[in-house]
């Protein structure tokens, strides 16, 4: 195992809606930087998870229904190959390795950074709310009334 946890660089390009992130970042660190610009991409659901393993294995998260998996939003990567070369991979450069890295769980080299497509993200509301069964009718009527006109 190679520990990349100290590689924490991240650069958000709000005009292009992209981010280049080193693979030692956690989801929480990544989200903090991208959300400062009102942008996000699909990643996991636990903020302490590393972005690299999650992304290279697929990357299901809260935004997947609208924007696809994390790997669907990867537009490039930097990869160190077994022979020590540092390659940039994307749809135009080393495209075979780019497609292999996306979903290959890190089996094609050491990924040192990932470039993601970002999406505008407005307010998100979520969480669990519990009510006693005796209040079910009252609660359901309330939610029906409140959310009738919400997207």
C-alpha positions as CSV (number, residue, x, y, z in Angstrom):
1,X,0.0,0.0,0.0
2,X,1.2,3.5,-0.8
3,X,0.1,6.2,1.5
4,X,-0.9,9.4,-0.4
5,X,-2.7,11.0,2.5
6,X,-0.4,14.0,2.7
7,X,-1.2,14.9,-0.9
8,X,-3.9,17.5,-0.3
9,X,-3.6,20.0,-3.1
10,X,-6.8,21.2,-4.8
11,X,-7.5,23.9,-7.4
12,X,-11.0,24.9,-8.3
13,X,-11.6,26.6,-11.7
14,X,-15.1,28.1,-11.2
15,X,-15.2,29.5,-14.8
16,X,-14.6,26.1,-16.3
17,X,-16.5,24.3,-13.5
18,X,-13.6,21.9,-13.0
19,X,-11.4,20.9,-10.1
20,X,-7.9,19.3,-10.0
21,X,-7.5,17.4,-6.7
22,X,-4.6,15.4,-5.3
23,X,-5.6,12.0,-4.2
24,X,-4.9,12.3,-0.5
25,X,-8.0,14.5,0.0
26,X,-11.0,13.3,1.9
27,X,-14.5,14.0,0.6
28,X,-15.0,16.6,3.4
29,X,-11.9,18.5,2.4
30,X,-12.8,18.3,-1.3
31,X,-16.4,19.5,-0.7
32,X,-15.3,22.4,1.5
33,X,-13.2,23.8,-1.3
34,X,-15.7,23.2,-4.2
35,X,-18.8,24.3,-2.3
36,X,-17.1,27.7,-1.5
37,X,-17.9,28.3,-5.2
38,X,-21.4,26.8,-5.1
39,X,-20.1,23.8,-7.0
40,X,-20.0,20.0,-6.3
41,X,-19.6,16.7,-8.0
42,X,-20.7,13.2,-7.1
43,X,-18.6,11.7,-4.4
44,X,-19.5,9.4,-1.5
45,X,-21.6,10.0,1.6
46,X,-19.0,9.8,4.4
47,X,-16.8,12.9,4.7
48,X,-13.8,11.0,6.1
49,X,-13.6,8.8,3.0
50,X,-10.7,9.4,0.6
51,X,-11.6,10.6,-2.9
52,X,-9.2,8.4,-4.8
53,X,-10.4,4.9,-3.8
54,X,-14.0,5.9,-3.9
55,X,-13.7,7.5,-7.4
56,X,-11.5,4.8,-8.9
57,X,-14.0,2.1,-7.8
58,X,-17.0,3.9,-9.2
59,X,-18.1,6.4,-6.6
60,X,-21.8,6.4,-5.7
61,X,-22.9,9.4,-3.8
62,X,-25.8,11.8,-3.1
63,X,-25.7,13.4,-6.5
64,X,-25.4,10.2,-8.6
65,X,-29.0,10.2,-9.8
66,X,-28.6,13.6,-11.4
67,X,-24.9,13.6,-12.4
68,X,-23.7,10.0,-12.6
69,X,-21.1,8.3,-10.5
70,X,-17.9,10.0,-9.4
71,X,-15.9,8.3,-12.2
72,X,-18.4,9.6,-14.8
73,X,-17.3,13.1,-13.7
74,X,-13.6,12.4,-14.0
75,X,-12.2,14.3,-17.0
76,X,-8.5,13.7,-16.4
77,X,-5.9,12.3,-14.1
78,X,-2.2,12.2,-13.4
79,X,-0.9,8.6,-13.2
80,X,2.5,7.2,-12.2
81,X,3.1,4.0,-14.2
82,X,5.0,0.9,-13.1
83,X,8.0,2.0,-15.0
84,X,8.0,5.4,-13.2
85,X,6.6,7.6,-15.9
86,X,4.2,10.4,-14.9
87,X,1.4,10.5,-17.5
88,X,-1.5,12.9,-17.9
89,X,-4.6,10.9,-19.0
90,X,-7.8,12.2,-20.5
91,X,-9.9,11.8,-23.7
92,X,-7.0,13.3,-25.7
93,X,-3.9,12.1,-24.0
94,X,-3.2,8.4,-23.2
95,X,-6.9,7.8,-23.7
96,X,-6.6,4.0,-23.3
97,X,-5.1,4.4,-19.8
98,X,-7.7,7.1,-19.0
99,X,-10.5,4.6,-19.7
100,X,-8.7,1.9,-17.7
101,X,-8.2,4.1,-14.7
102,X,-11.9,5.1,-14.6
103,X,-13.3,2.1,-12.8
104,X,-10.1,0.1,-12.6
105,X,-9.8,0.6,-8.8
106,X,-6.2,1.8,-9.1
107,X,-4.9,-1.3,-10.9
108,X,-3.3,0.6,-13.8
109,X,-0.8,2.8,-11.9
110,X,-0.7,5.3,-9.0
111,X,-3.2,8.1,-9.5
112,X,-1.7,11.2,-7.9
113,X,-4.5,13.7,-9.0
114,X,-7.9,13.6,-10.5
115,X,-9.7,16.3,-12.5
116,X,-13.4,16.4,-12.1
117,X,-16.3,18.1,-13.8
118,X,-18.3,20.3,-11.3
119,X,-21.9,21.2,-11.2
120,X,-23.8,24.2,-9.7
121,X,-25.4,23.2,-6.5
122,X,-28.0,25.2,-4.7
123,X,-29.3,24.6,-1.2
124,X,-29.6,20.9,-0.2
125,X,-32.0,19.8,2.6
126,X,-31.9,16.3,3.9
127,X,-31.8,14.1,7.0
128,X,-34.2,11.9,9.0
129,X,-37.1,13.1,11.0
130,X,-39.0,10.7,13.2
131,X,-42.6,11.1,14.6
132,X,-44.7,8.8,16.7
133,X,-47.1,6.7,14.8
134,X,-50.0,8.4,16.6
135,X,-49.1,11.6,14.7
136,X,-48.9,10.0,11.3
137,X,-52.0,11.6,9.8
138,X,-51.2,15.1,11.1
139,X,-47.5,14.8,9.9
140,X,-48.4,13.5,6.4
141,X,-50.9,16.3,5.9
142,X,-48.3,18.8,7.0
143,X,-45.7,17.5,4.6
144,X,-48.2,17.3,1.8
145,X,-49.1,20.9,2.2
146,X,-45.5,22.2,2.6
147,X,-44.0,20.3,-0.3
148,X,-46.9,20.6,-2.8
149,X,-45.2,23.5,-4.6
150,X,-41.5,22.5,-4.1
151,X,-39.4,21.0,-7.0
